[in-house]
Amino acid sequence: MTLQPPAPALLVPAVSAPFLRAVPVPRSCSGGRGVKRGLATRRVLEDPMQALLGLGAAWWAVSAAQKALQQRRVDAAEKQRLESLEERRQRAYLARRKEPWTAEELKRYDGAMDEEMIFIPKHHPSGDGPILVGCDGLVFNVWRSSHFYAPGCEYHILAGRDAARLLAKNKLEEETEEEAKQELSLAERASLQAWLLKFKSKHEVVGTLDRPNKL
């Protein structure tokens, strides 16, 4: 007895990724009703998957839009910050001069409001102009760190003066008469040089001191 090849009565539904797709079955095939019910079942299964896909696409679109909006806000804030910094730089600018700065001249540049100082318009807040600090014979405009040196800030005692000795001793209060007469130790001189390097790397030199304090 030989085996007869099976008659092509039914076509098996094909499966394709990512969704189930049914292969149409000829009407003349036996069992057509059952196949139709199977196709209907598969369509029911496909519909929720397509809905989930739609939700996923919508979520991605909303997320992308939110990220784009957030980035635009960040860019706008950064642009505003840079513009504000440039305006601040222009208001605080002082050209380096050849003649040395005297102690009296430095006092006028401690960041406090002074109506006689033409470089600070009256409507600008205190500390919005140049702030000068003397360090080891040089004068620096420390406007970039006005949040430290402006009136009421932690380092304001160093502004508008030759601050070399206080910097060397890391002091934020005046020296006594006895302390002012003493020469700086090697450790204090090393500390002063560290401050000098820091100022040179961050702030503009606007001149030299007329009569720097004895160290």
C-alpha positions in Angstrom: 0.0 0.0 0.0 1.3 3.4 -0.9 0.6 6.6 1.0 -1.3 9.1 -1.0 -0.3 12.8 -0.7 -2.9 14.8 1.3 -5.4 16.8 -0.6 -4.9 20.5 -0.4 -8.2 21.0 1.4 -7.0 23.7 3.8 -4.3 26.4 3.9 -2.7 26.9 7.3 -2.9 30.5 8.4 0.4 32.2 8.0 2.2 34.0 10.9 4.2 37.0 10.1 5.9 39.3 12.6 5.1 41.5 14.2 1.4 40.7 13.9 -0.7 37.6 12.9 -1.9 37.8 9.3 -4.4 35.3 7.9 -4.2 33.7 4.5 -7.6 33.8 2.7 -9.2 30.4 2.3 -11.1 29.5 -0.8 -14.9 29.2 -0.4 -14.9 25.7 -1.9 -12.6 24.4 0.8 -14.3 22.2 3.4 -14.5 23.7 6.9 -14.8 27.2 5.6 -16.9 28.4 8.5 -14.4 27.3 11.1 -11.6 29.1 9.2 -13.7 32.3 9.0 -14.2 32.2 12.8 -10.5 31.8 13.2 -9.8 34.8 11.0 -12.3 36.9 13.0 -10.6 35.8 16.2 -7.2 36.9 14.8 -8.6 40.2 13.8 -9.8 40.8 17.3 -6.3 40.0 18.6 -4.7 42.3 16.2 -6.9 45.3 17.0 -5.7 45.7 20.7 -2.1 45.4 19.5 -2.6 48.1 16.9 -4.2 50.3 19.6 -1.2 49.7 21.8 1.1 50.7 19.0 -0.9 53.8 18.5 -0.6 54.7 22.1 3.1 54.1 22.1 3.5 56.3 19.1 1.5 59.0 20.7 3.5 58.8 23.9 6.8 59.0 22.0 5.5 62.1 20.1 4.4 63.8 23.4 7.7 62.9 25.1 9.7 64.2 22.1 7.7 67.5 22.1 8.3 67.9 25.9 12.0 67.3 25.5 12.2 69.8 22.7 10.3 72.4 24.7 12.5 71.8 27.7 15.7 72.2 25.6 14.3 75.5 24.1 13.8 76.8 27.6 17.3 75.7 28.7 18.8 77.4 25.6 16.7 80.6 26.2 17.9 80.7 29.9 21.5 80.2 28.8 21.2 83.0 26.2 19.7 85.3 28.8 22.5 84.4 31.3 25.2 85.2 28.7 23.6 88.4 27.7 23.3 89.5 31.3 27.0 88.5 31.9 28.1 90.6 28.9 26.1 93.6 30.1 27.6 93.2 33.6 31.1 92.9 32.0 30.6 96.2 30.1 29.4 98.0 33.2 32.3 96.8 35.2 35.0 97.2 32.6 38.2 99.2 33.5 41.1 99.6 31.1 44.5 98.8 32.4 46.4 102.0 33.1 50.0 102.9 33.2 50.1 105.1 36.3 50.0 103.2 39.6 46.8 103.2 41.7 46.9 105.0 45.0 45.3 103.8 48.2 42.8 106.7 47.9 41.8 105.7 44.4 41.3 102.1 45.4 38.8 103.1 48.1 36.4 104.3 45.5 36.3 100.9 43.9 35.1 98.8 46.8 31.7 98.0 45.1 29.7 100.5 47.2 27.4 103.0 45.5 29.0 106.4 45.0 27.1 109.1 43.1 30.4 110.7 42.1 31.6 107.6 40.3 30.5 108.1 36.7 31.1 104.4 35.8 28.2 103.3 38.0 24.8 104.6 36.8 22.6 105.6 39.7 19.9 103.0 38.8 22.4 100.1 39.1 22.6 98.2 42.4 25.6 98.4 44.7 28.4 96.2 43.5 27.4 96.4 39.9 30.5 98.2 38.8 34.2 97.4 39.0 35.6 96.1 42.3 39.3 96.4 42.8 41.6 94.3 45.0 45.3 94.9 45.5 47.5 91.8 45.7 51.3 91.7 45.9 51.7 95.0 44.0 49.1 94.3 41.3 45.5 95.6 41.1 42.8 93.2 40.0 39.2 93.9 38.9 37.3 91.2 40.7 33.8 92.0 39.3 33.3 88.4 38.2 33.2 87.5 41.9 31.1 90.4 43.1 29.0 87.9 45.1 32.1 87.5 47.3 33.5 91.1 47.3 30.4 93.4 47.0 29.2 95.2 50.2 27.6 92.8 52.6 29.4 89.8 51.1 32.0 87.5 52.8 35.2 89.0 51.3 34.1 92.7 51.1 36.8 93.6 53.6 39.4 92.8 50.9 37.8 95.2 48.3 39.0 98.7 47.5 42.4 98.2 49.2 45.8 96.6 49.2 44.7 93.2 50.6 48.0 91.4 50.3 48.6 90.9 54.0 45.1 89.8 54.7 45.2 87.4 51.8 48.6 86.0 53.0 47.1 85.3 56.4 43.7 84.3 55.1 42.2 86.8 57.5 38.8 88.5 57.1 39.4 91.0 59.8 41.8 93.9 60.3 45.3 93.3 61.6 46.2 94.7 65.0 49.0 97.3 65.1 51.4 94.7 66.4 50.5 92.2 63.6 50.9 94.9 60.9 54.5 95.5 62.0 55.5 91.9 61.6 56.9 90.5 58.4 55.1 87.6 56.7 56.3 84.1 57.4 57.4 81.8 54.7 54.0 80.0 54.9 52.1 83.3 54.6 54.2 84.3 51.6 53.4 81.0 49.9 49.7 81.6 50.7 49.9 85.0 49.1 51.5 83.5 45.9 48.7 81.0 45.7 46.2 83.9 45.9 48.1 85.8 43.3 48.0 82.8 40.9 44.3 82.5 41.5 43.6 86.2 40.7 45.7 86.1 37.6 43.8 83.1 36.3 40.4 84.5 36.9 40.5 88.4 37.0 41.8 91.2 34.9 44.9 93.2 35.9 44.1 96.9 35.7 47.4 98.3 37.0 49.9 98.3 39.8 49.9 99.7 43.3 51.6 103.0 44.1 52.9 102.0 47.5 52.2 98.4 48.3 52.1 97.4 51.9 55.3 96.1 53.4 55.3 92.3 53.5 
